Amino acid sequence: MKKLVYLLAVSIFLGMAAFAQDTMSKDKDMKSDKAASAPLKTLKGTVKAEGDKLTFVSDDDQKAWDVMNPETLKGHEGHHVQLKAHVYEDKNAIHVMSVKMAKDKGMKKDDMKKDDTMKQ
């Protein structure tokens, strides 16, 4: 009788351990699906501030994106920047991974010299 109780306890324990491992693998699959649905892209555009809310306006299509982590863009309001961000098309939002100032898109070095001489 004791052997039967021990055998039952061991089988329940092993069943619970197998179930726990199965749910952990599903969590990993769900995380990888989310990453696949939000690919990492390089975007160029302008950071716009509307009160406390920051948005990013893309140069390509002039689309405005909500920024999921606006603290990464603090201090870049009004600047032309290049971002690496996960793009969530369904939410019309981006999650910024890195920011760097973009080169001014309209001016060339020769144009800047002309502007300097015209001001004098």
HELIX and SHEET records of a PDB file:
HELIX    1   1 LYS A    2  SER A   37  1                                  36    
HELIX    2   2 PRO A   70  LEU A   73  5                                   4    
HELIX    3   3 GLU A   89  LYS A   91  5                                   3    
HELIX    4   4 LYS A  109  LYS A  119  1                                  11    
SHEET    1   A 6 LEU A  40  GLU A  50  0                                        
SHEET    2   A 6 LYS A  53  SER A  58 -1                                        
SHEET    3   A 6 ALA A  64  VAL A  67 -1                                        
SHEET    4   A 6 ALA A  93  MET A 101  1                                        
SHEET    5   A 6 HIS A  80  TYR A  88 -1                                        
SHEET    6   A 6 LEU A  40  GLU A  50 -1                                        
END                                                                             
